[in-house]
């Protein structure tokens, strides 16, 4: 499995909760680093799928790269 790093513009627990909801539905393993606004996702899914899923939160999202 590949670990990917994303920037997600999260400012509070509610924001990280939204990220948790969409990623749990996708069925991937992930870690959220709220202070640094980063999400680390461990998955074999395509990066575009992960990016589109994170965008469903309504937050600004950028793909940083493999971790």
N, C-alpha and C positions, 0 to 999 in steps of 0.2 A: 504493500500500500504506500501511496505517496502522500507526504504531508505538504499541504499548500498553505501559504500565508496570505491573508487578505487584510486590507485596511477597511474598517467599517466605522463611519462617523457616529459612534455611540457616546452619549453624554450621561446616561443614568442606568439604573437597574432595569427600568422599563425597556430601554433600547436593547440591552443584552438579553432580556426576556424574549423580545421579538425575534432576535437572532436564534435563540435556543429553540423557540417554537418551530421556525421554518426548517432548521437543520435536523431536529428530531424527526420531523415528518419525512425528511429525505433519507433518514436512516444511516447517517454517517457519524464517525467519532470526531469530536471537536473540543477545543479549549478556547475560552474567551478571556482576553486580557483587556479588561475595561479601561484601566488607567492609560494604556498606550493605544487604545482603540484598534486592537488587532484580534483577528480570529484565525486560529490554526485548525485546518480541517484535514483529517486523515481519511483518504478515500481513493478508490480507483475510478471514481466518476470523472468525466471530462471537466476541465477547468471552467468552460463556458456554462455548464449545468450548475456548478457551484456558484458562479458569479450571478447568474440569473436568479437562483434561489435566494441568495443574500439580498438582491435588489428588491425582492418582494417585501422586505421590511420597510421600504420607503427611505432608507438611509443612503447616503453617498457611499459607494463601495468601489474599491480599487484592488486589483490583483497585484500582489507584491512579487510573489514567485515561490519556488519550492523552498521548503525549510529544511 
